[in-house]
Amino acid sequence: MVDLDALEKTLRSKLERIASRHGLNPRAVELAALKEFLIMLEMAERARHDVRVIVEETLEL
């Protein structure tokens, strides 16, 4: 199983670096990324894909 706390720290750090490079608010970048992933999951649900598999595969970065 993935260490979710470590993964969260890594992802937030990467988002903060991206935000910093482009003069953006880190929270805005985080929310934009979350929104994009949510859209993907909603599309997967409508297509009757297994959302659990998508989430698990995403966490295996």
N, C-alpha and C positions, 0 to 999 in steps of 0.2 A: 504494500500500500504506500501511496505517496505521502510524504510528510507535508500536510496542507499548510502548516504554519511557515515552513521554509519556502514552500512554493509561493505563498502569498507575499512573503518578503522579497523574493526574487522578482516576481512580476511587478510589484509596486516600484521597486528600484528601477527596473527597465522602463516602466511608464514615466517615472519621474525624469529619467535621463532624456527620453524622447521629448517630454514636455519642455524641459529646460533648453534643449537644442533649438526648439521652435518658438520659444517665448510664450508657452501656453501654461494655463493653470493645470497642475498635475491632477487635480480632482476632475476637471473637465475631460482630460484625456482618459482617465480611468472610467468615467461614466460612458464616454463614447465607445470604448472597447467593450464594456459590459452590454451596452445597447446593441452593438453589432452581433455579439454572441447570442443575445436573446433573440434577435431576428432570425438567426440561423436555426436556433432550437425550435422556434415557432414554425418555421418552414418545414423542418424535419417532422414535427408533430403532424402537420397537415398532410404530409406525404406518407404518414404512418411509419416513419422510420423509428428505430429504437433509440430514443433520446439517451437512455442509460449508456449505451455503447458509445455514443458521440461524446458524452461527458467523460467517460472512463478513458477513451482514446486521447482526448484533449489533455487530460491530466498526466498522461504518460510522456509528455513533452520529451 
